Amino acid sequence: MTDIKPYSKFVVVVFCHSRDALLNACLRSISSAEAFENWDLVVVHQEGSLSIQKVLDSVSTDISYLLKFKPVGEKPLENINFSRVIGTDFAFRTLGAEIVLGIEEDTLISRDALKFIELAHELHNEDRNFRGVNLASFHPYSDTEINGYSKLRFGLVGQAGAINRKSWKELDFPQLLTLRNSEEWASHIEGYLKTGFMVHPVLSRMLDQGWGGTSDPNSLSTNSYFTRIRQSFVNYADTCGSLTESEEILLWREDAIPFKLWQNPYFYFRRFKPAQRIYALTRVLRIPHIRNVIFQKRP
C-alpha cells in the first residue's frame, strides 16, 4: 500500500472476495474511465483466494490503497458487510473523501461514470438533501438522454453507488460493524438516504454481471434485471460536459420515487422505532397505510 495522503476528494472502493475474472474486468473498467486520475482507488480484499491475489498483482500500479482482512464469519453476507463498512470508513475517515463510490467485484462501470459522479457532486453538493449518486438505471438507451439524470428518493445501489461525506457522518459506524449476518448493509442505511435524494442517471453507468453469485446462485444473465441494465448501459459516450435534469422518473425499482421536498417529514419520521412499529402493525391489520399517499399509490 502506498503512503497515505489524506484529503482525496473522490475515492472509489472495490470489494473483492472470489470472482477473479469479473474482478479483473471491473478494475480495468475503472482505470480506463475518464477522470480516473482525479480518483484514488481502494481495494478491500477478503484473503483466501490465490486467483484474486493474482488479479490484484496484475493491476497493482492502479491501486492506491489495498486493505486486506481475514474472513470474519462463515456466511458470505458477514464478510461482505464487513468489507463494505471498513472500506467506506477508510475512504472517509482516513483519506478525507468528499464522495465515495463503492463497486462490487462483478460490476463494470461506463467510460464516463466517474465524470458523471463528479458533475453530480458539483451540482448538488451544497444541497442539504443530496445524499449521493447511484449509477443504475433500467431506462432503455437513447442518445437524447445521454447526459440526463433524475433526483430519486432511494437507498444505495450496492453494485455501484456513491454516498457523500455528509451522509456517512449521519450513519453509525460502530453499529454498522455489528450487522454481521443480520441485515445487508445497504438496507440498513436506506432509511437515512431516503430522507433526501440520490442522483440517478437516465441511462445506466453500471453493468451488473453478478448472475450466479453467492447472493443469488440460481440467477441467469437472461433474467429481466440483468437484461434491462444491459439495454440501458452507456459504454462509450462522448465526454460529459454538463448534466441535465430530466423529466424521466421510472428509472429504477418501483420504490425509487421522484424526490419532493414536502415528503421529507414523513421519511424522517419513519426512521424512528415507534414509527416502524406502527408500520408493522398496519401491515398485520391490513390497514391502508399513509405510504399510499406518499408513494402516489405505487407499491
Secondary structure as the mmCIF struct_conf table of DSSP 4:
data_model
#
loop_
_struct_conf.conf_type_id
_struct_conf.id
_struct_conf.beg_label_comp_id
_struct_conf.beg_label_asym_id
_struct_conf.beg_label_seq_id
_struct_conf.end_label_comp_id
_struct_conf.end_label_asym_id
_struct_conf.end_label_seq_id
HELX_LH_PP_P HELX_LH_PP_P1 THR A 2 ILE A 4
BEND BEND1 LYS A 9 LYS A 9
STRN STRN1 PHE A 10 CYS A 16
BEND BEND2 HIS A 17 SER A 18
HELX_RH_AL_P HELX_RH_AL_P1 ASP A 20 SER A 31
TURN_TY1_P TURN_TY1_P1 SER A 32 SER A 32
BEND BEND3 ALA A 33 ALA A 33
TURN_TY1_P TURN_TY1_P2 GLU A 34 ALA A 35
HELX_RH_3T_P HELX_RH_3T_P1 PHE A 36 ASN A 38
STRN STRN2 TRP A 39 GLN A 46
BEND BEND4 GLU A 47 GLU A 47
HELX_RH_AL_P HELX_RH_AL_P2 LEU A 50 SER A 58
TURN_TY1_P TURN_TY1_P3 VAL A 59 VAL A 59
HELX_RH_3T_P HELX_RH_3T_P2 SER A 60 ASP A 62
BEND BEND5 SER A 64 SER A 64
STRN STRN3 TYR A 65 PHE A 69
BEND BEND6 GLU A 74 LYS A 75
HELX_RH_AL_P HELX_RH_AL_P3 PRO A 76 ASP A 89
HELX_RH_PI_P HELX_RH_PI_P1 PHE A 90 THR A 94
TURN_TY1_P TURN_TY1_P4 LEU A 95 LEU A 95
BEND BEND7 GLU A 98 GLU A 98
STRN STRN4 ILE A 99 GLU A 104
TURN_TY1_P TURN_TY1_P5 GLU A 105 ASP A 106
STRN STRN5 THR A 107 ILE A 109
TURN_TY1_P TURN_TY1_P6 ARG A 111 ASP A 112
HELX_RH_AL_P HELX_RH_AL_P4 ALA A 113 HIS A 124
TURN_TY1_P TURN_TY1_P7 ASN A 125 GLU A 126
TURN_TY1_P TURN_TY1_P8 ARG A 128 ASN A 129
STRN STRN6 PHE A 130 ASN A 134
BEND BEND8 HIS A 139 HIS A 139
HELX_LH_PP_P HELX_LH_PP_P2 PRO A 140 TYR A 141
HELX_RH_3T_P HELX_RH_3T_P3 ASP A 143 GLU A 145
TURN_TY1_P TURN_TY1_P9 ILE A 146 ASN A 147
STRN STRN7 GLY A 148 ARG A 153
TURN_TY1_P TURN_TY1_P10 GLY A 158 GLN A 159
STRN STRN8 ALA A 160 ASN A 164
HELX_RH_AL_P HELX_RH_AL_P5 ARG A 165 GLU A 170
BEND BEND9 LEU A 171 LEU A 171
HELX_RH_AL_P HELX_RH_AL_P6 PHE A 173 LEU A 177
TURN_TY1_P TURN_TY1_P11 THR A 178 THR A 178
TURN_TY1_P TURN_TY1_P12 ARG A 180 ASN A 181
BEND BEND10 SER A 182 GLU A 183
HELX_RH_AL_P HELX_RH_AL_P7 TRP A 185 LEU A 193
TURN_TY1_P TURN_TY1_P13 LYS A 194 THR A 195
BEND BEND11 GLY A 196 GLY A 196
STRN STRN9 PHE A 197 PRO A 201
BEND BEND12 VAL A 202 LEU A 203
BEND BEND13 ARG A 205 ARG A 205
STRN STRN10 MET A 206 ASP A 208
TURN_TY1_P TURN_TY1_P14 TRP A 211 GLY A 212
BEND BEND14 GLY A 213 GLY A 213
TURN_TY1_P TURN_TY1_P15 THR A 214 SER A 215
TURN_TY1_P TURN_TY1_P16 PRO A 217 ASN A 218
TURN_TY1_P TURN_TY1_P17 SER A 221 THR A 222
BEND BEND15 ASN A 223 ASN A 223
HELX_RH_AL_P HELX_RH_AL_P8 SER A 224 SER A 232
BEND BEND16 TYR A 236 TYR A 236
STRN STRN11 THR A 244 GLU A 245
BEND BEND17 GLU A 247 GLU A 247
BEND BEND18 TRP A 252 TRP A 252
TURN_TY1_P TURN_TY1_P18 GLU A 254 ASP A 255
STRN STRN12 ILE A 257 PRO A 258
HELX_LH_PP_P HELX_LH_PP_P3 PHE A 259 PHE A 259
HELX_RH_3T_P HELX_RH_3T_P4 LEU A 261 GLN A 263
HELX_RH_AL_P HELX_RH_AL_P9 ASN A 264 PHE A 269
TURN_TY1_P TURN_TY1_P19 ARG A 270 ARG A 271
BEND BEND19 PHE A 272 PHE A 272
HELX_RH_AL_P HELX_RH_AL_P10 LYS A 273 LEU A 285
TURN_TY1_P TURN_TY1_P20 ARG A 286 ARG A 286
HELX_LH_PP_P HELX_LH_PP_P4 ILE A 287 HIS A 289
TURN_TY1_P TURN_TY1_P21 ILE A 290 ILE A 290
HELX_RH_AL_P HELX_RH_AL_P11 ARG A 291 ILE A 294
TURN_TY1_P TURN_TY1_P22 PHE A 295 LYS A 297
#
